């Protein structure tokens, strides 16, 4: 058995950013357009008018100020309101594999390693581009690896922590020397930009984590314990899938919807219920895991939490540390990135861990749809 070490992390940031002001301006123009188009039905009481969004609400309710996206114009175009990501021919690298490989290269470079040092690629993300071949195998190809293996997995916002445990277990069992856990998240394609309740929530990004057998290198973070939890809930759901085309009523053999928003096949959530149910679930999970590892709150230097909502994170951090906590204790990146699903806690770790010293301990923690949650306790080497 060999301990798995997080040798380095990598980050790829998309080229475009949308501020809350830009987003709300576009959304409110859509609302005005819709209400004007449907003025007669609204006047007859057949339709409810749409309500405008507000920058103040978004910042106060979530802590989000901006989000990165792979394409911006389509999202802000009132007639389209979704990113414009043209299809690529099969002999070109798919966009999800491309951005995943970018993050993977960043992690390898920071660790001073090459693809030849890696035996496995796990693409762990909420939104996979296709059924097969696995995106991970394309990342493997894009990195120039002619050996090893790749596979995809999806545990929504907890994909990266579940991927880390799978990678650490395979390394400990001797099945791989090193594994890259890659989380390319193009959430902008599965977000309903016309939905006032959620149009501000998500952003795009790609992260990578290089895990390696202890004796093959120096430095990084030792995984001192990891734990996974799931509990079924419909409060965060996306019904997009391969059976969609078979679900039409008998006799409806017309053309499939082409380019329509398919609103019921996008991300939907009961945000308030998620907030209320997930905060205690995650706080208890972290505290129980701390007890089992013999860690007192004052021995914890930092928590790198999933980045969905600043208020959720402050409440969880307070329960972990047993005092008011925030800022350096529980770094925030969602103000700049919004919710990037599985990548959020990894970006927080990537951006806010270098200042810690050998022996310092903390936890990378994810939570989200499923429900699913993962805790990965780490100690700096
Ligand atoms: N502008 C102005 N007012 C608004 C807006 C808006 N945009 N939206 C809602 N309001 C109004 C409502 O109408 C309501 O008004 P009233 O009080 O008069 O009824 C009021 O504001 C309050 O509404 P809410 O109760 O909905 O607001 P909350 O305070 O609960 O905040 C949040 C909403 C920010 C969504 C909050 O509930 C939250 O963050 N909850 C946690 C969500 C969470 O953690 N989700 C995890 C999702 S991540 C995941 O696992 C999914 C993975 C898949 C990712 C890929 C998909 C793209």
Boltz pocket constraint, residues with backbone or C-beta under 6 A from the ligand:
constraints:
  - pocket:
      binder: B
      contacts: [[A, 52], [A, 53], [A, 54], [A, 57], [A, 58], [A, 61], [A, 62], [A, 126], [A, 127], [A, 156], [A, 157], [A, 158], [A, 186], [A, 187], [A, 188], [A, 189], [A, 190], [A, 191], [A, 196], [A, 197], [A, 198], [A, 202], [A, 236], [A, 267], [A, 269], [A, 270], [A, 271], [A, 272], [A, 273], [A, 274], [A, 275], [A, 308], [A, 309], [A, 339], [A, 341], [A, 367], [A, 368], [A, 369]]
      max_distance: 6.0
